[in-house]
Amino acid sequence: MQEFDRNGFVNGLIKAVIDDKLSYINKSGDIVWQQQDDTSTALKPLNIDFMNRGYFYAYSTPKNTDADNSGGWATSPNKPNIITGKNFPGNSLSITIDTNNIDTFANRFFGFKLLSAIQQLTPLS
């Protein structure tokens, strides 16, 4: 059991999450209803009513003084790449979501690619 409703039993049942599935348990401890496993492989829309946990991890250029070459931050294989074939505005930091190409999120949900680019930024004077 990962969690349960701290308000206790309502109408003789308590809501809980068991093995990552929503469940209802009676006062005898019997599971009277449990969410079925999702065996579908079809992509579905992601519908959340809260802020999703961040999953983009920053990477800093390693400094030779760090024993693990992390530059003071966590290391990541997600290193910057040159983006070709996209038209980003010049002299800007751009974040673009390409809604013309469907991608996946967490291998289960419809998603879109997020692209970010820095184009010849010049310092402010």
N, C-alpha and C positions, 0 to 999 in steps of 0.2 A: 504494500500500500504506500503510494507516494504522498498522498495528501487526503484530507477529509474535511468536511464542512464543520468548522469550529462552533457553529450555532447549534450543533447537535441534531437530534432526531426531529423530523417534521413529519407529522402524520404516520409515525411508526417507522420511517425510513431515514437513513443518513446517506448523504451524497459523498462519494469518495472516488479517488483515482487509483485503480489497481492495475498493475502491469501496463501503464500508459493508456488505460481505457476508463472512460466515465462509467461508474457503477453505482448501484443503489443497494444498500444492505439493510436487512430488517434487524430488530432487536435481538433475534436469536443468532445473529452473525451470518445468516445465509445471504448470498448474493441473489437478489430477486430480479435484477436486470443488469446487463452489462453491454456496453457498446461493442458492436461487432468489429472484427478485424477488417481493414480496408485492403482487399486483395486486388483492387483495380490498378491497372498500370497506366490508364489514361490520365493525361495531365488535367488538372482541375484549377479553377481560379483560387487564389489565396485570399481569404476573407478574414481579416483580423481587426479587432476593435481596440487595439492597443499598439504601442510603439514596438516594432520588431527589434530584437537585439541586433546590434551592429555586427556585421560580418566582414567588413572591409578592414583589413589590418594595415597599419602604416609601416613603412620600411624606411629606415634612415641609412645613409651611406656609412659603411663601416669605417671606424677610426682605428688606426693601427695600435692605439694604446689600450684598447679593450681586449681582454683575454678571449672573449667569444666573438669578436668582430661584429658585435651587434650595433655599435654606434650609440649605445646607451638605451636602445629600444629593442623590442623583440625582433628577431629575424623572421623573414618570410620568403617563400619562393615566388611570391607575387611581386615581381620587379617591373619597373616601368618599361613599356615597349613603344616603339614608334608606330603611330596610327597612320595608315595610308588610306587614300580613297575617301576620306571624310573632309568636309569643308568647314573648318573651325574659323571663327573670327580671328583676325590678326591682333597681336599685341594684347592678349587677354588670357585669363584663366577661364576655361569653359567646362561646364558639366552638361552632358547631353544624354538623354534617354532616347534610344532608337526604337520607336514604337512601330516601325515598319517591319521589324524582324522579331518574331517570337522566339524567345529563348526559354530556359527553364530556371526555376529557383528550387534548391534542395531536391532536385531530381524528381519532384512530384507536382510542382505547380507551374502554371503559365508565368512567364516573366519577360523582361526586356533587358537588353544590354545597357549598362551605364558606362559611358565613356567620359573621360576627363582629359583635358589637354592644356598645356601651357604653350602659348605661341609668342615667342620673342618678347617677353615682358621687359619693359624698361623701368628703372627705378623712378619714383616720383621725385620731382625737384622741389 
